[in-house]
Amino acid sequence: MKKFDIPVYYRSPIISRVKARRKLEDPRKKDFSPSILTIGPVEFIISRHFGFCYGVENAIEKSYAAINENPDKRIFLISQMIHNPDVNADLQSMGVKFIQDTDGSQLIPWSEITSEDIVIIPAFGTTIETEEIIRAKGLDVQKYNTTCPFVEKVWNRSAKLGESKHTIIIHGKHKHEETRATFSHSEVNSPSLIVKNLSEAKLLADYILGKITRFQFFDFFEGKISDGFDPDLHLQKIGVVNQTTMLASETQEIADFLKDTMSLKFGENSLSSHFADTRDTLCYATNDNQSATLELLNNEADVAIVVGGYNSSNTTHLVELLEPKFKTFFIRNENEIVSLNEVNAFNIHTNKAETLTSFLPQKENLKIIITSGASCPDSVVDRVIQKILHELKIPFNSDDVK
């Protein structure tokens, strides 16, 4: 796999050694069991796969190249490069400005952007409308386009579905930058509709099976369907793609459910004319990270710590997988660890950060699961480990990691 040129401070003395050791032991990445790092009385159970993926490293390399290659120009990002506060803050400290927030609201008017500026497209991609605005200003859309190749793979799949006259059902969060971009690209090929989860897929199925009215359909799916969407016409033939960072199991569940719905509606013998069996369109990193996280469930631990940006979809899903078994803390970085007894963590159910006064249990030997999202630098995970050891007053030298 390609080696990317990213700032050295995103690398790490601890995690880099752990990952290098596992790569030697398992070069084909078939063993999803966690790595064990024992330091004094603490056993860190580290997920087999986590941290920067191909798409993120590609985006970071191109972004810093834009900064280094254009010292005398203003540099803009359409929105956050990736969903990690440390990376975005570092880019901003180097003068990069964001044109939009993560919901697509304008922070800097397009009228202020000129042909002399540099505009970077983030890893999530962007909408066709935004690309057209950039081109109209005489800017190069491709030179600093950091769209993840696996996101583009979904767009290509959508185009194929459109060629065969399938309506495109997108499993994703309709306000997420990636899903907005995918929707923009898919609706030029075919009528498109977004479902967030199985519950929304069931509402879609209710209409297909005649259980709810057109009024109810349009009321619920307002803002989640392409212009001119006619459910009577456009739900005769469907195919499913997804936001690449969704839960793989949920995407499969939705696809299977809608396949069964179309079979019930049109008959098993006619199913192939009404439902496209698409392969899973999650990226390899999302699949590997989720599979490695599921493997963590075969272990016993006192707590689990997930590190990453609070608006990171793929990181949130790791928390969802761990929460049923472990007391799980979702933190941005080491600064959220106040003490052994206090931590600032994000609650994915209330969508709010909370200060919790029951962090690490008071016991002699601790087992701590740790992982991170695909947009989190390994150096941040390093610092979380070191902060825990510091609070426990355990001496540690990264050179001791073999």
Order of alpha helices (4+ residues) and beta strands (2+ residues): alpha-beta-beta-alpha-beta-alpha-beta-beta-alpha-alpha-beta-alpha-beta-alpha-alpha-alpha-beta-alpha-beta-alpha-beta-alpha-beta-beta-beta-beta-alpha
